[in-house]
Amino acid sequence: MKIKVLAFGIAKDIFGSPTAELDIIGDTTADLKDALETTYPRLRQLASYMVAVNNEYAQDNSQLTERDEIAIIPPVSGG
Amino acid sequence: MTPQSGGIDVFIGTVRDVTKGKRVLRLEFEAYEPMALKEMEKIAAQTFEKWPVQKLLIHHRIGVLEVGEVPVVIAVSCAHRDAAFQACRHVIDTLKQTVPIWKKEVFEDGETWVAAHP
């Protein structure tokens, strides 16, 4: 499945772009993370990162569709 | 503020000039705006539920901030100070955990995204 991902903070630096497009096998957040970490191994060095689907934090088993707005959320540091 | 309000607790975050002994030149903030607003509204709703809050303000800036500038302001008014203190603390503590805003610290010899690496 073709997935477009928004990236922020250090994830944007790792992707070298505010967005990334990936063709993933499977349709869950876990499948997306696998594809991301294969394509961008530096993601594994982060303390952690979350995936947001349509502006909500997603669980690893969340189902993804090509119409969803998906974002990579590295550790937040507001305030 | 409302006539019933007995206490307003305001937290003002300011940009410090040093982190772990290194001189900070400036901070650069970035947000995933739609989700940041959504998460802020969730925090507000939680806070109204948990404490007898009358008025609540959450304000966060993005972009480049110099030392001494103010990235975040939280203000909570309640009938009594105890609730105001607790609610205000809850809001800023939770904001730092859930709201998708990121800050990059710019030093003389480089820059880092805060909390990114273990």
Backbone of each chain as ProteinMPNN parsed JSONL, in Angstrom:
{"seq_chain_A": "MKIKVLAFGIAKDIFGSPTAELDIIGDTTADLKDALETTYPRLRQLASYMVAVNNEYAQDNSQLTERDEIAIIPPVSGG", "coords_chain_A": {"N_chain_A": [[0.854, -1.185, 0.0], [0.504, 2.243, -0.836], [1.845, 4.818, 1.045], [1.719, 8.091, 2.339], [3.701, 10.098, 4.378], [3.811, 12.492, 6.955], [6.447, 14.464, 8.39], [8.17, 15.607, 11.301], [10.292, 17.757, 13.301], [13.169, 16.0, 14.441], [12.663, 13.813, 12.828], [12.048, 14.855, 10.38], [14.525, 15.797, 9.642], [15.862, 13.36, 9.434], [14.463, 12.158, 7.309], [15.085, 13.998, 5.472], [13.281, 15.626, 4.424], [10.019, 17.172, 4.679], [8.076, 15.371, 4.15], [7.425, 11.884, 3.347], [7.28, 9.154, 1.086], [6.096, 5.875, 0.968], [6.033, 2.425, 0.04], [4.232, 0.057, 1.507], [4.165, -3.249, 2.969], [1.373, -4.887, 4.026], [-1.006, -3.404, 6.395], [-0.944, -2.049, 8.794], [-0.004, 0.115, 11.581], [2.282, -0.921, 12.72], [3.338, -2.313, 10.553], [3.946, -0.157, 8.944], [5.903, 1.119, 10.514], [7.918, -0.801, 10.394], [8.613, -0.657, 7.664], [9.446, 1.991, 7.534], [11.675, 1.98, 9.251], [13.335, 0.302, 7.938], [13.862, 1.699, 5.615], [14.781, 4.097, 6.683], [17.053, 3.8, 8.768], [18.091, 5.343, 10.872], [15.993, 6.092, 12.412], [15.728, 4.241, 14.346], [17.486, 4.951, 16.265], [16.338, 6.867, 17.783], [14.934, 8.057, 20.894], [12.342, 7.29, 21.107], [9.401, 6.981, 18.998], [6.262, 8.093, 17.77], [3.3, 7.224, 15.9], [0.947, 9.146, 14.204], [-2.419, 9.118, 13.282], [-4.645, 10.741, 11.317], [-4.525, 12.947, 13.076], [-4.543, 11.743, 15.562], [-2.956, 9.867, 18.149], [-1.663, 6.732, 17.235], [-2.116, 3.197, 17.728], [0.024, 0.263, 17.594], [-1.389, -1.691, 16.225], [-3.199, -0.324, 14.738], [-5.298, 0.205, 11.93], [-4.418, 1.194, 8.638], [-5.257, 3.453, 5.944], [-5.113, 4.526, 2.512], [-6.172, 7.004, 2.438], [-5.804, 8.198, 4.839], [-4.415, 10.763, 7.01], [-1.197, 10.649, 7.838], [1.333, 10.847, 10.294], [4.683, 11.131, 11.489], [5.728, 11.144, 14.768], [8.225, 12.272, 16.515], [9.947, 12.251, 19.75], [8.213, 14.566, 21.744], [8.705, 18.064, 22.546], [7.652, 20.416, 23.665], [6.734, 23.529, 25.368]], "CA_chain_A": [[0.0, 0.0, 0.0], [1.294, 3.486, -0.913], [1.528, 5.659, 2.204], [2.473, 9.348, 2.435], [3.889, 10.355, 5.807], [4.34, 13.815, 7.321], [7.514, 14.313, 9.39], [8.466, 16.834, 12.049], [11.451, 17.68, 14.196], [14.317, 15.227, 13.972], [12.233, 12.882, 11.767], [12.15, 15.61, 9.128], [15.967, 15.787, 9.307], [16.22, 11.99, 9.028], [13.902, 11.933, 5.976], [15.611, 15.022, 4.568], [12.106, 16.249, 3.813], [8.881, 17.154, 5.602], [7.186, 14.235, 3.851], [8.075, 10.717, 2.741], [6.305, 8.224, 0.505], [6.576, 4.495, 1.09], [5.132, 1.35, -0.359], [4.399, -0.873, 2.63], [3.49, -4.56, 2.908], [0.494, -4.908, 5.202], [-1.74, -2.125, 6.496], [-1.04, -1.549, 10.176], [1.044, 1.049, 12.004], [3.502, -1.721, 12.914], [3.894, -2.563, 9.214], [4.525, 1.121, 8.496], [7.151, 1.343, 11.255], [8.945, -1.699, 9.832], [9.06, -0.112, 6.37], [10.176, 3.238, 7.809], [12.973, 1.715, 9.875], [14.188, -0.315, 6.914], [14.277, 2.769, 4.704], [15.473, 5.145, 7.453], [17.536, 3.121, 9.985], [18.379, 6.284, 11.968], [14.815, 6.204, 13.285], [15.864, 3.304, 15.478], [18.331, 5.541, 17.322], [15.582, 7.838, 18.574], [14.474, 7.539, 22.184], [11.081, 6.629, 20.73], [8.609, 7.849, 18.122], [4.881, 7.635, 17.648], [2.657, 7.482, 14.609], [-0.395, 9.741, 14.374], [-3.315, 8.901, 12.133], [-5.729, 11.747, 11.373], [-4.322, 13.776, 14.269], [-4.683, 10.994, 16.82], [-1.873, 8.887, 18.311], [-2.145, 5.419, 16.802], [-1.485, 2.006, 18.328], [0.734, -0.518, 16.57], [-2.29, -2.501, 15.398], [-4.179, 0.513, 14.028], [-5.401, -0.057, 10.482], [-4.142, 2.403, 7.841], [-5.756, 3.456, 4.56], [-4.378, 5.51, 1.71], [-6.79, 8.353, 2.584], [-5.501, 8.751, 6.169], [-3.256, 11.67, 7.166], [-0.308, 9.918, 8.75], [2.502, 11.655, 10.654], [5.654, 10.556, 12.429], [5.839, 12.072, 15.894], [9.369, 12.009, 17.394], [9.673, 12.711, 21.122], [7.797, 15.975, 21.727], [9.485, 18.893, 23.504], [7.042, 21.751, 23.761], [6.788, 24.152, 26.675]], "C_chain_A": [[0.9, 1.249, 0.0], [0.884, 4.414, 0.223], [2.374, 6.926, 2.127], [2.523, 9.724, 3.918], [4.418, 11.778, 6.008], [5.406, 13.603, 8.39], [7.827, 15.66, 10.029], [9.752, 16.644, 12.848], [12.559, 16.85, 13.588], [13.933, 14.243, 12.867], [12.348, 13.574, 10.407], [13.616, 15.661, 8.68], [16.366, 14.41, 8.789], [15.704, 11.707, 7.617], [14.544, 12.882, 4.947], [14.487, 15.754, 3.865], [10.953, 16.224, 4.806], [7.875, 16.039, 5.292], [8.002, 13.081, 3.279], [6.971, 9.831, 2.172], [6.89, 6.825, 0.544], [5.517, 3.54, 0.557], [5.274, 0.29, 0.729], [3.642, -2.175, 2.373], [2.654, -4.631, 4.186], [-0.159, -3.549, 5.349], [-1.868, -1.63, 7.938], [0.115, -0.581, 10.461], [2.36, 0.301, 12.184], [4.159, -2.0, 11.563], [4.578, -1.293, 8.688], [5.865, 1.368, 9.189], [8.27, 0.463, 10.703], [9.518, -1.105, 8.547], [9.894, 1.152, 6.596], [11.572, 2.935, 8.328], [13.919, 1.008, 8.922], [14.753, 0.78, 6.003], [15.101, 3.823, 5.421], [15.956, 4.568, 8.78], [17.779, 4.068, 11.158], [17.177, 6.441, 12.906], [14.969, 5.338, 14.529], [16.685, 3.912, 16.61], [17.568, 6.542, 18.189], [15.156, 7.209, 19.894], [13.176, 6.757, 21.953], [10.475, 7.477, 19.626], [7.221, 7.242, 18.013], [4.437, 7.858, 16.213], [1.298, 8.097, 14.921], [-1.17, 9.5, 13.088], [-4.489, 9.855, 12.29], [-5.72, 12.5, 12.692], [-4.591, 13.071, 15.591], [-3.502, 10.034, 16.937], [-2.422, 7.496, 18.001], [-1.418, 4.318, 17.562], [-0.824, 1.205, 17.215], [-0.217, -1.31, 15.685], [-3.342, -1.656, 14.673], [-4.125, 0.214, 12.534], [-5.159, 1.254, 9.729], [-4.844, 2.296, 6.491], [-5.012, 4.573, 3.817], [-4.953, 6.914, 1.864], [-6.419, 8.996, 3.928], [-4.369, 9.77, 6.087], [-2.381, 11.041, 8.246], [0.929, 10.765, 9.02], [3.404, 10.884, 11.613], [5.886, 11.597, 13.519], [7.047, 11.675, 16.754], [9.077, 12.563, 18.784], [9.354, 14.207, 21.149], [8.588, 16.758, 22.78], [8.951, 20.319, 23.515], [7.267, 22.332, 25.151], [8.075, 24.95, 26.911]], "O_chain_A": [[1.9, 1.317, 0.715], [-0.29, 4.76, 0.351], [3.579, 6.867, 1.885], [1.511, 9.673, 4.618], [5.345, 12.212, 5.324], [5.301, 12.685, 9.202], [7.756, 16.707, 9.384], [10.229, 15.526, 13.041], [12.863, 16.96, 12.4], [14.779, 13.872, 12.054], [12.703, 12.947, 9.409], [13.91, 15.579, 7.487], [17.118, 14.3, 7.821], [16.404, 11.093, 6.812], [14.549, 12.62, 3.744], [14.696, 16.415, 2.847], [10.905, 15.357, 5.68], [6.947, 15.792, 6.063], [9.117, 13.27, 2.793], [5.867, 9.77, 2.713], [8.051, 6.62, 0.191], [4.314, 3.795, 0.61], [6.338, -0.316, 0.857], [2.634, -2.206, 1.668], [3.173, -4.455, 5.288], [0.082, -2.644, 4.55], [-2.79, -0.881, 8.262], [1.07, -0.477, 9.691], [3.425, 0.816, 11.845], [5.382, -1.933, 11.436], [5.641, -1.353, 8.071], [6.838, 1.77, 8.552], [9.411, 0.902, 10.559], [10.733, -1.054, 8.356], [10.914, 1.36, 5.939], [12.545, 3.556, 7.9], [15.139, 1.092, 9.062], [15.937, 0.791, 5.668], [16.024, 4.388, 4.835], [15.339, 4.815, 9.816], [17.686, 3.654, 12.314], [17.326, 6.869, 14.05], [14.436, 5.637, 15.598], [16.608, 3.47, 17.757], [18.082, 7.01, 19.205], [15.032, 5.989, 20.003], [12.96, 5.697, 22.539], [10.968, 8.568, 19.339], [7.04, 6.032, 18.149], [5.08, 8.558, 15.431], [0.583, 7.62, 15.802], [-0.658, 9.653, 11.98], [-5.233, 9.788, 13.268], [-6.753, 12.672, 13.34], [-4.836, 13.714, 16.612], [-3.085, 9.448, 15.938], [-3.509, 7.131, 18.45], [-0.272, 4.476, 17.983], [-1.08, 1.441, 16.034], [0.097, -1.579, 14.526], [-4.267, -2.197, 14.067], [-3.058, 0.002, 11.958], [-5.647, 2.306, 10.143], [-5.012, 1.202, 5.953], [-4.376, 5.436, 4.423], [-4.321, 7.897, 1.477], [-6.677, 10.179, 4.146], [-3.487, 9.676, 5.234], [-2.778, 10.922, 9.406], [1.51, 11.335, 8.096], [2.94, 10.094, 12.435], [6.195, 12.757, 13.246], [6.912, 10.828, 17.636], [8.082, 13.262, 18.983], [10.125, 15.02, 20.64], [9.07, 16.197, 23.764], [9.7, 21.288, 23.392], [7.907, 21.713, 26.001], [8.253, 25.532, 27.981]]}, "seq_chain_B": "MTPQSGGIDVFIGTVRDVTKGKRVLRLEFEAYEPMALKEMEKIAAQTFEKWPVQKLLIHHRIGVLEVGEVPVVIAVSCAHRDAAFQACRHVIDTLKQTVPIWKKEVFEDGETWVAAHP", "coords_chain_B": {"N_chain_B": [[-10.733, 36.073, 34.121], [-13.205, 35.8, 36.678], [-16.01, 37.002, 38.635], [-16.324, 35.113, 40.599], [-13.861, 34.089, 40.909], [-11.099, 33.179, 42.853], [-8.472, 32.844, 42.691], [-5.731, 33.049, 40.448], [-3.593, 31.136, 38.58], [-0.614, 31.488, 36.991], [1.579, 30.221, 34.589], [4.603, 31.008, 33.173], [6.671, 30.206, 30.669], [10.112, 30.563, 29.935], [12.825, 31.313, 27.683], [15.857, 29.845, 28.361], [19.375, 30.634, 28.828], [21.213, 28.675, 28.976], [21.959, 25.214, 28.798], [22.569, 22.247, 30.361], [25.111, 23.205, 30.961], [25.899, 24.267, 28.563], [26.044, 27.079, 26.351], [23.089, 28.516, 25.219], [21.985, 29.759, 22.163], [19.603, 30.352, 20.834], [16.165, 29.214, 20.585], [14.342, 27.008, 18.466], [11.101, 26.498, 17.551], [8.666, 24.148, 16.501], [5.589, 22.933, 15.184], [3.051, 20.421, 14.855], [0.508, 21.557, 13.715], [-2.475, 21.178, 13.483], [-2.874, 18.862, 15.034], [-1.616, 19.522, 17.382], [-3.229, 21.561, 18.385], [-5.516, 20.072, 18.793], [-4.695, 18.255, 20.768], [-4.148, 20.041, 22.804], [-6.689, 20.958, 23.329], [-7.799, 18.651, 24.342], [-6.355, 18.4, 26.718], [-7.267, 20.652, 28.028], [-9.998, 20.017, 28.328], [-9.836, 17.744, 29.985], [-8.761, 18.97, 32.237], [-10.729, 20.777, 33.033], [-12.582, 18.902, 33.772], [-11.39, 17.622, 35.932], [-10.732, 19.507, 37.887], [-12.24, 22.316, 39.673], [-12.315, 24.441, 37.564], [-12.464, 27.783, 36.383], [-11.657, 29.562, 34.335], [-9.423, 28.972, 31.614], [-6.288, 29.137, 30.041], [-4.202, 28.276, 27.354], [-1.249, 28.871, 25.794], [0.985, 28.798, 23.116], [3.951, 29.487, 21.433], [5.443, 29.325, 18.141], [8.301, 28.914, 15.939], [11.292, 30.975, 15.758], [12.814, 31.666, 18.825], [14.341, 33.968, 20.967], [16.8, 34.104, 23.667], [15.268, 34.573, 26.808], [12.812, 35.182, 25.76], [9.263, 34.273, 25.499], [7.964, 31.174, 25.186], [5.745, 29.736, 26.082], [2.608, 30.085, 27.753], [0.561, 29.449, 30.484], [-2.552, 29.771, 31.986], [-4.706, 29.676, 34.746], [-7.834, 30.004, 36.255], [-9.511, 29.751, 39.322], [-11.892, 29.131, 41.993], [-10.492, 28.746, 44.287], [-7.03, 28.748, 45.462], [-5.643, 26.293, 45.661], [-6.705, 24.448, 43.829], [-6.163, 25.893, 41.532], [-3.338, 25.997, 41.434], [-2.757, 23.215, 41.218], [-4.115, 22.484, 38.861], [-2.919, 24.11, 36.947], [-0.31, 23.187, 36.986], [-0.771, 20.586, 36.113], [-1.581, 21.053, 33.471], [0.698, 22.189, 32.14], [2.59, 20.18, 32.574], [1.409, 17.998, 31.26], [1.148, 18.995, 28.687], [3.787, 19.032, 27.897], [4.164, 16.381, 27.455], [2.333, 15.348, 25.599], [1.595, 17.125, 23.524], [2.161, 17.731, 20.153], [4.689, 19.391, 19.649], [7.899, 20.66, 18.922], [11.21, 21.382, 20.06], [14.185, 22.899, 19.048], [17.402, 23.211, 20.19], [19.75, 25.725, 19.791], [23.129, 25.939, 19.735], [26.473, 27.393, 20.211], [28.14, 25.716, 18.848], [26.606, 24.061, 17.288], [23.44, 22.249, 16.949], [20.562, 20.772, 18.588], [17.765, 18.528, 18.639], [15.528, 18.615, 21.199], [15.171, 15.998, 23.572], [15.127, 14.016, 21.686], [17.009, 11.937, 21.402], [18.03, 9.054, 23.374]], "CA_chain_B": [[-11.117, 36.171, 35.522], [-14.65, 35.974, 36.874], [-16.231, 37.497, 40.004], [-16.217, 33.998, 41.562], [-12.494, 33.572, 40.914], [-10.347, 33.576, 44.032], [-7.034, 32.707, 42.435], [-5.313, 32.77, 39.064], [-2.211, 30.651, 38.583], [-0.058, 31.689, 35.647], [2.931, 29.716, 34.359], [5.217, 31.614, 31.982], [7.946, 29.559, 30.338], [11.014, 31.507, 29.255], [13.979, 30.65, 27.057], [17.067, 29.984, 29.181], [20.564, 30.806, 27.976], [22.178, 27.577, 29.146], [21.424, 23.868, 29.011], [23.657, 21.308, 30.721], [26.393, 23.892, 30.943], [26.25, 24.825, 27.246], [25.341, 28.33, 26.1], [22.044, 28.408, 24.193], [21.853, 31.015, 21.422], [18.162, 30.552, 20.629], [15.395, 27.989, 20.411], [13.462, 27.028, 17.3], [9.95, 25.638, 17.83], [7.899, 23.692, 15.337], [4.41, 22.208, 15.67], [2.109, 19.783, 13.915], [-0.519, 22.456, 14.264], [-3.836, 20.698, 13.768], [-2.893, 17.876, 16.12], [-1.215, 20.226, 18.607], [-4.437, 22.227, 18.897], [-6.441, 19.023, 19.259], [-4.193, 17.723, 22.035], [-4.31, 21.101, 23.815], [-8.114, 20.971, 23.715], [-8.013, 17.467, 25.199], [-5.805, 18.723, 28.04], [-8.197, 21.616, 28.646], [-11.219, 19.297, 28.723], [-9.46, 16.926, 31.154], [-8.511, 19.847, 33.377], [-12.048, 21.254, 33.49], [-13.276, 17.783, 34.422], [-10.748, 17.174, 37.167], [-10.701, 20.577, 38.897], [-13.299, 23.319, 39.476], [-11.661, 25.548, 36.849], [-13.406, 28.731, 35.768], [-11.093, 29.979, 33.034], [-8.156, 28.292, 31.339], [-5.624, 29.577, 28.812], [-2.953, 27.603, 26.962], [-0.71, 29.628, 24.66], [2.334, 28.328, 22.78], [4.488, 30.106, 20.223], [6.373, 28.518, 17.341], [9.27, 29.747, 15.234], [12.561, 31.222, 16.445], [12.702, 32.476, 20.042], [15.635, 34.348, 21.553], [16.906, 33.95, 25.122], [14.424, 35.512, 27.547], [11.461, 35.27, 25.198], [8.281, 33.421, 26.167], [7.305, 30.232, 24.283], [4.49, 29.15, 26.558], [1.92, 30.674, 28.904], [-0.619, 28.718, 30.956], [-3.222, 30.543, 33.045], [-5.881, 28.957, 35.244], [-8.504, 30.701, 37.37], [-10.43, 28.9, 40.092], [-12.399, 29.805, 43.197], [-9.466, 28.664, 45.354], [-5.68, 28.635, 44.884], [-5.145, 24.921, 45.608], [-7.093, 23.876, 42.531], [-5.485, 26.651, 40.468], [-1.953, 25.517, 41.352], [-2.698, 21.837, 40.714], [-4.574, 22.425, 37.466], [-1.914, 24.756, 36.099], [0.826, 22.255, 36.907], [-1.2, 19.458, 35.263], [-1.629, 21.471, 32.067], [2.045, 22.328, 31.554], [3.246, 18.864, 32.586], [0.819, 17.14, 30.221], [1.504, 19.587, 27.389], [5.155, 18.621, 27.556], [4.208, 14.952, 27.1], [1.426, 14.89, 24.535], [1.313, 18.066, 22.426], [3.212, 17.584, 19.136], [5.517, 20.581, 19.435], [9.291, 20.259, 19.109], [12.113, 22.525, 20.133], [15.583, 22.661, 18.703], [18.304, 24.125, 20.904], [20.863, 26.136, 18.934], [24.313, 26.3, 20.523], [27.525, 28.016, 19.396], [28.836, 24.726, 18.009], [25.688, 23.098, 16.679], [22.053, 22.312, 17.438], [19.984, 19.445, 18.84], [16.337, 18.44, 18.942], [15.433, 18.209, 22.604], [14.516, 14.72, 23.937], [15.047, 13.095, 20.547], [17.809, 10.717, 21.616], [18.098, 8.644, 24.784]], "C_chain_B": [[-12.631, 36.356, 35.622], [-14.851, 36.442, 38.33], [-16.086, 36.387, 41.046], [-14.765, 33.536, 41.736], [-11.72, 34.096, 42.119], [-8.849, 33.498, 43.793], [-6.763, 32.391, 40.985], [-3.861, 32.328, 39.117], [-1.695, 30.757, 37.149], [1.336, 31.08, 35.599], [3.441, 30.362, 33.082], [6.557, 30.935, 31.751], [8.828, 30.554, 29.615], [12.237, 30.765, 28.733], [15.226, 30.921, 27.902], [18.293, 30.074, 28.28], [21.561, 29.673, 28.166], [21.432, 26.272, 29.357], [22.606, 22.936, 29.234], [25.011, 21.994, 30.513], [26.76, 24.5, 29.601], [25.418, 26.066, 26.98], [24.342, 28.145, 24.957], [21.921, 29.764, 23.503], [20.385, 31.365, 21.226], [17.488, 29.194, 20.576], [14.552, 28.125, 19.15], [12.346, 26.022, 17.553], [9.198, 25.333, 16.54], [6.718, 22.903, 15.88], [3.717, 21.511, 14.518], [0.775, 20.416, 14.311], [-1.889, 21.837, 14.499], [-3.882, 19.724, 14.952], [-2.507, 18.536, 17.446], [-2.439, 20.902, 19.229], [-5.405, 21.203, 19.486], [-5.992, 18.48, 20.626], [-4.329, 18.765, 23.156], [-5.761, 21.131, 24.299], [-8.438, 19.779, 24.61], [-7.531, 17.758, 26.615], [-6.761, 19.666, 28.761], [-9.432, 20.883, 29.159], [-10.966, 18.45, 29.966], [-9.37, 17.791, 32.405], [-9.821, 20.381, 33.935], [-12.788, 20.15, 34.233], [-12.722, 17.521, 35.819], [-10.753, 18.242, 38.262], [-11.815, 21.58, 38.639], [-12.724, 24.579, 38.823], [-12.724, 26.468, 36.258], [-12.909, 29.164, 34.394], [-9.73, 29.301, 32.847], [-7.583, 28.812, 30.031], [-4.366, 28.76, 28.588], [-2.449, 28.328, 25.719], [0.7, 29.139, 24.369], [2.763, 28.98, 21.476], [5.291, 29.088, 19.419], [7.301, 29.478, 16.603], [10.495, 29.977, 16.102], [12.314, 32.1, 17.671], [14.088, 32.726, 20.62], [15.621, 34.09, 23.06], [16.028, 35.004, 25.792], [13.018, 35.635, 26.989], [10.574, 34.172, 25.792], [7.618, 32.476, 25.168], [5.931, 29.776, 24.771], [3.938, 29.92, 27.764], [0.713, 29.789, 29.202], [-1.258, 29.593, 32.05], [-4.5, 29.812, 33.436], [-6.512, 29.781, 36.359], [-9.518, 29.758, 38.005], [-10.931, 29.709, 41.291], [-11.304, 29.825, 44.264], [-8.096, 28.299, 44.8], [-5.213, 27.183, 44.733], [-5.447, 24.304, 44.244], [-6.331, 24.58, 41.408], [-4.049, 26.156, 40.303], [-1.893, 24.128, 40.71], [-3.062, 21.766, 39.231], [-3.509, 23.002, 36.538], [-0.722, 23.829, 35.888], [0.482, 21.089, 35.97], [-1.122, 19.849, 33.793], [-0.23, 21.529, 31.472], [2.761, 20.986, 31.525], [2.725, 17.987, 31.463], [1.166, 17.664, 28.83], [2.874, 19.094, 26.95], [5.227, 17.151, 27.147], [3.427, 14.621, 25.839], [1.294, 15.837, 23.342], [2.465, 18.02, 21.415], [3.85, 18.911, 18.739], [6.949, 20.153, 19.735], [10.158, 21.49, 19.213], [13.537, 22.07, 19.831], [16.4, 23.693, 19.454], [19.472, 24.436, 19.976], [22.003, 26.633, 19.824], [25.34, 26.971, 19.608], [28.13, 26.997, 18.432], [27.873, 23.707, 17.395], [24.295, 23.222, 17.256], [21.532, 20.903, 17.669], [18.469, 19.574, 19.06], [16.215, 17.884, 20.345], [14.683, 16.884, 22.72], [14.497, 13.7, 22.801], [15.799, 11.805, 20.833], [17.843, 10.361, 23.091], [19.27, 9.328, 25.485]], "O_chain_B": [[-13.253, 36.984, 34.765], [-13.952, 36.289, 39.157], [-15.775, 36.648, 42.208], [-14.469, 32.704, 42.594], [-11.689, 35.299, 42.376], [-8.054, 34.013, 44.579], [-7.455, 31.584, 40.364], [-3.001, 33.044, 39.629], [-2.271, 30.187, 36.222], [2.178, 31.371, 36.449], [2.799, 30.279, 32.035], [7.476, 31.08, 32.557], [8.349, 31.311, 28.771], [12.631, 29.73, 29.269], [15.601, 32.071, 28.127], [18.264, 29.651, 27.124], [22.644, 29.701, 27.581], [20.394, 26.238, 30.019], [23.517, 22.848, 28.411], [25.935, 21.408, 29.948], [27.787, 25.167, 29.478], [24.239, 26.119, 27.329], [24.698, 27.68, 23.873], [21.771, 30.792, 24.164], [19.971, 32.508, 21.421], [18.15, 28.157, 20.527], [14.103, 29.218, 18.807], [12.607, 24.835, 17.746], [9.115, 26.156, 15.628], [6.83, 22.269, 16.929], [3.784, 21.945, 13.368], [0.026, 19.88, 15.127], [-2.427, 21.951, 15.6], [-4.807, 19.76, 15.764], [-3.009, 18.157, 18.504], [-2.657, 20.827, 20.438], [-6.024, 21.43, 20.525], [-6.811, 18.274, 21.522], [-4.593, 18.419, 24.307], [-6.039, 21.301, 25.486], [-9.254, 19.886, 25.525], [-8.198, 17.415, 27.591], [-7.033, 19.502, 29.95], [-9.863, 21.102, 30.291], [-11.778, 18.437, 30.891], [-9.833, 17.411, 33.481], [-10.011, 20.436, 35.15], [-13.52, 20.407, 35.188], [-13.466, 17.239, 36.759], [-10.775, 17.907, 39.447], [-12.293, 21.692, 37.51], [-12.656, 25.64, 39.444], [-13.733, 26.019, 35.714], [-13.653, 29.133, 33.415], [-8.989, 29.089, 33.807], [-8.294, 28.918, 29.031], [-3.563, 28.569, 29.501], [-3.147, 28.391, 24.707], [1.529, 29.072, 25.277], [1.994, 29.01, 20.516], [5.764, 28.095, 19.972], [7.113, 30.694, 16.637], [10.713, 29.255, 17.075], [11.682, 33.152, 17.569], [14.899, 31.809, 20.743], [14.563, 33.884, 23.654], [16.034, 36.172, 25.403], [12.123, 36.137, 27.668], [11.048, 33.272, 26.484], [6.789, 32.919, 24.373], [5.055, 29.465, 23.964], [4.676, 30.341, 28.655], [-0.051, 29.427, 28.307], [-0.561, 30.091, 32.934], [-5.275, 29.385, 32.58], [-5.83, 30.207, 37.291], [-10.273, 29.068, 37.32], [-10.459, 30.813, 41.561], [-11.192, 30.774, 45.04], [-8.003, 27.617, 43.78], [-4.478, 26.863, 43.798], [-4.577, 23.722, 43.595], [-5.904, 23.941, 40.447], [-3.591, 25.923, 39.185], [-1.105, 23.882, 39.796], [-2.404, 21.079, 38.45], [-3.234, 22.448, 35.474], [-0.197, 23.7, 34.782], [1.299, 20.659, 35.157], [-0.652, 19.07, 32.963], [0.003, 20.971, 30.4], [3.462, 20.679, 30.561], [3.499, 17.31, 30.787], [1.442, 16.891, 27.913], [3.09, 18.78, 25.78], [6.22, 16.714, 26.565], [3.805, 13.721, 25.09], [0.918, 15.399, 22.254], [3.618, 18.246, 21.782], [3.595, 19.465, 17.67], [7.199, 19.391, 20.669], [9.907, 22.506, 18.566], [14.007, 21.028, 20.287], [16.137, 24.893, 19.373], [20.108, 23.529, 19.438], [21.86, 27.609, 20.561], [25.125, 27.105, 18.404], [28.576, 27.352, 17.341], [28.288, 22.609, 17.025], [23.993, 24.181, 17.966], [21.989, 19.951, 17.036], [17.973, 20.571, 19.585], [16.735, 16.81, 20.645], [13.676, 16.675, 22.044], [13.908, 12.629, 22.946], [15.306, 10.713, 20.551], [17.706, 11.227, 23.955], [19.491, 9.109, 26.676]]}, "name": "protein", "num_of_chains": 2, "seq": "MKIKVLAFGIAKDIFGSPTAELDIIGDTTADLKDALETTYPRLRQLASYMVAVNNEYAQDNSQLTERDEIAIIPPVSGGMTPQSGGIDVFIGTVRDVTKGKRVLRLEFEAYEPMALKEMEKIAAQTFEKWPVQKLLIHHRIGVLEVGEVPVVIAVSCAHRDAAFQACRHVIDTLKQTVPIWKKEVFEDGETWVAAHP"}
